Amino acid sequence: MEILVIPICLFDKVVRAMDSVCGVSPDVMPAPSPELRPSPLYAGLWRISVATVESVASSSTSLSTNRSPSRSTPANFLFTDYSECGCPECREQEEVHINRGQAYLEPMMLSMPTDCWPDPVDCYEHLFCHMMQIYSLKLAYTSADADTSGNPILLYGFMAVRDCLNPRRNYVFRRTRDDPFVVVQDSNGSSFIRMSGPKRGIEMQSLVLVEFDMRIKIGENEEDDLQLIDGAIYFDSLVLPPDMIINRRIVGDCGAVDMSLAFLHCAAEATIQVGISNVPDGGLSLFLQAHANDIKNGIWLFDNVVSEPCELNRFVVAACRGSKLLLIVKSRPVNGTASLPISKFFIRDVRRHGSDSMTFNVHTAKIDVKVNWSTLDLPSSALREDNHYPFALDD
């Protein structure tokens, strides 16, 4: 998937070129609003050849040339990026219009609704919806510039999803420079990146935007760090094949990240909560993985040592109607004599509302698992007035 960076000062020129390239008249296109004008979601609605964009911007030096897609294929999207251009218009737009706020909607908002009909089990008032599930992020490779002389690669930055339910950043990866993620290869030679989200289910009734800015920490000074990937891509529910794994490689200046995801028809949000008590001396090695949607790929939730009683962070998974959610729990005392972990399985049917729970007693530890089910068809009263893009308010 190719990225072509278009500064905001060239946006109007590119839009006006759509008429000749795509047969879309600028007169019938929605007017760029302050929220949409710098947004990749708006610029990515049309496919336009790289050669055409370059010809539009040939008179300007502000078009980024460090990412040069092949001329033989059309660009999959356009991304307007202020940082690539130093003109006054771009600097002003960057200060005023970019919305970097985090998604404010919480998970489990319809786990226990009071308006189900005829009842919460056979509810026809609340509906399953199309959703996106990100299964994994993996560091594909790094460039020669990212040589760490045998030391682990340290990643920081973010990857976030914006959907039409609440178009603010729903983070799936977020690390500061002071707390980077240490990339370690597993037994298969894969370098998976542990996801910290999403915060809630990702609705995919239409377009979904994935925004990212991930960097490699080099030394003590931030100016020495390398840009791994930076930009945005969108996924369209009208063209993605449903209920199957889709792999996308995001290529950046100093490497690439592989993303595995699925577009799910008629799904619900499952929020997994895990609490551990009676932790054995020395700690408990715990591994959690979720399977759903009749897809063999698992969703890596947790793989670490628990040293004291605690509740883990909530894990949010999308699960299709008519399928089952399988949670695999593997545990082993750190100081024990057992060489193999004990595996436990939590299996439940996907439903709209309510919760399921189970307790596992392994070794001396007690592991409590609870899954809260919720649909995403939230009432408008749950959304803020500034939730939608301006053009949607007139619908």
Secondary structure as the mmCIF struct_conf table of DSSP 4:
data_model
#
loop_
_struct_conf.conf_type_id
_struct_conf.id
_struct_conf.beg_label_comp_id
_struct_conf.beg_label_asym_id
_struct_conf.beg_label_seq_id
_struct_conf.end_label_comp_id
_struct_conf.end_label_asym_id
_struct_conf.end_label_seq_id
STRN STRN1 LEU A 4 ILE A 6
HELX_RH_3T_P HELX_RH_3T_P1 ILE A 8 LEU A 10
HELX_RH_AL_P HELX_RH_AL_P1 PHE A 11 CYS A 22
BEND BEND1 GLY A 23 GLY A 23
HELX_RH_3T_P HELX_RH_3T_P2 PRO A 26 VAL A 28
BEND BEND2 MET A 29 MET A 29
HELX_LH_PP_P HELX_LH_PP_P1 PRO A 30 SER A 33
TURN_TY1_P TURN_TY1_P1 PRO A 34 PRO A 38
HELX_RH_AL_P HELX_RH_AL_P2 PRO A 40 ALA A 43
TURN_TY1_P TURN_TY1_P2 GLY A 44 LEU A 45
BEND BEND3 TRP A 46 TRP A 46
STRN STRN2 ILE A 48 ILE A 48
HELX_RH_AL_P HELX_RH_AL_P3 VAL A 50 VAL A 56
TURN_TY1_P TURN_TY1_P3 ALA A 57 SER A 59
BEND BEND4 THR A 61 THR A 61
BEND BEND5 LEU A 63 LEU A 63
BEND BEND6 ASN A 66 ARG A 67
TURN_TY1_P TURN_TY1_P4 ARG A 71 SER A 72
BEND BEND7 THR A 73 THR A 73
STRN STRN3 ALA A 75 ALA A 75
BEND BEND8 ASN A 76 ASN A 76
STRN STRN4 LEU A 78 THR A 80
HELX_RH_3T_P HELX_RH_3T_P3 TYR A 82 GLU A 84
BEND BEND9 CYS A 87 CYS A 87
HELX_RH_AL_P HELX_RH_AL_P4 PRO A 88 HIS A 97
HELX_LH_PP_P HELX_LH_PP_P2 GLY A 101 GLY A 101
STRN STRN5 GLN A 102 GLN A 102
HELX_LH_PP_P HELX_LH_PP_P3 ALA A 103 ALA A 103
HELX_LH_PP_P HELX_LH_PP_P4 LEU A 105 GLU A 106
BEND BEND10 PRO A 107 PRO A 107
TURN_TY1_P TURN_TY1_P5 MET A 109 LEU A 110
BEND BEND11 SER A 111 MET A 112
BEND BEND12 THR A 114 THR A 114
BEND BEND13 TRP A 117 PRO A 118
BEND BEND14 PRO A 120 PRO A 120
TURN_TY1_P TURN_TY1_P6 VAL A 121 ASP A 122
BEND BEND15 TYR A 124 HIS A 126
STRN STRN6 CYS A 129 THR A 142
HELX_RH_3T_P HELX_RH_3T_P4 ALA A 144 ALA A 146
TURN_TY1_P TURN_TY1_P7 SER A 149 GLY A 150
BEND BEND16 ASN A 151 ASN A 151
HELX_LH_PP_P HELX_LH_PP_P5 PRO A 152 PRO A 152
STRN STRN7 ILE A 153 ARG A 162
BEND BEND17 CYS A 164 ASN A 166
BEND BEND18 ARG A 168 ARG A 168
STRN STRN8 ARG A 169 ARG A 169
STRN STRN9 ASN A 170 ARG A 175
TURN_TY1_P TURN_TY1_P8 ARG A 177 ASP A 178
BEND BEND19 ASP A 179 ASP A 179
HELX_LH_PP_P HELX_LH_PP_P6 PRO A 180 PRO A 180
STRN STRN10 PHE A 181 VAL A 183
TURN_TY1_P TURN_TY1_P9 SER A 187 ASN A 188
BEND BEND20 GLY A 189 GLY A 189
STRN STRN11 PHE A 192 ILE A 193
BEND BEND21 LYS A 199 ARG A 200
STRN STRN12 ILE A 202 GLU A 203
BEND BEND22 GLN A 205 SER A 206
STRN STRN13 LEU A 207 ILE A 216
BEND BEND23 GLY A 219 GLU A 220
HELX_RH_3T_P HELX_RH_3T_P5 GLU A 222 ASP A 224
STRN STRN14 LEU A 226 ASP A 236
TURN_TY1_P TURN_TY1_P10 SER A 237 VAL A 239
BEND BEND24 LEU A 240 LEU A 240
HELX_LH_PP_P HELX_LH_PP_P7 PRO A 241 PRO A 241
STRN STRN15 PRO A 242 PRO A 242
BEND BEND25 ASP A 243 MET A 244
STRN STRN16 ILE A 245 VAL A 251
BEND BEND26 ASP A 253 CYS A 254
STRN STRN17 GLY A 255 SER A 277
BEND BEND27 ASN A 278 ASN A 278
HELX_LH_PP_P HELX_LH_PP_P8 VAL A 279 PRO A 280
TURN_TY1_P TURN_TY1_P11 ASP A 281 GLY A 282
STRN STRN18 LEU A 284 HIS A 291
TURN_TY1_P TURN_TY1_P12 ASN A 293 ASP A 294
BEND BEND28 LYS A 296 LYS A 296
STRN STRN19 ILE A 299 VAL A 306
BEND BEND29 GLU A 308 PRO A 309
STRN STRN20 CYS A 310 GLU A 311
HELX_LH_PP_P HELX_LH_PP_P9 LEU A 312 ARG A 314
STRN STRN21 PHE A 315 CYS A 320
TURN_TY1_P TURN_TY1_P13 ARG A 321 GLY A 322
STRN STRN22 LYS A 324 PRO A 333
TURN_TY1_P TURN_TY1_P14 VAL A 334 ASN A 335
BEND BEND30 GLY A 336 THR A 337
BEND BEND31 SER A 339 LEU A 340
STRN STRN23 ILE A 342 ASP A 349
BEND BEND32 ARG A 352 HIS A 353
STRN STRN24 SER A 355 VAL A 362
TURN_TY1_P TURN_TY1_P15 HIS A 363 THR A 364
STRN STRN25 ALA A 365 SER A 374
BEND BEND33 LEU A 376 LEU A 376
HELX_RH_3T_P HELX_RH_3T_P6 SER A 380 ALA A 382
BEND BEND34 LEU A 383 LEU A 383
TURN_TY1_P TURN_TY1_P16 GLU A 385 ASP A 386
BEND BEND35 ASN A 387 HIS A 388
HELX_RH_3T_P HELX_RH_3T_P7 PRO A 390 ASP A 394
#
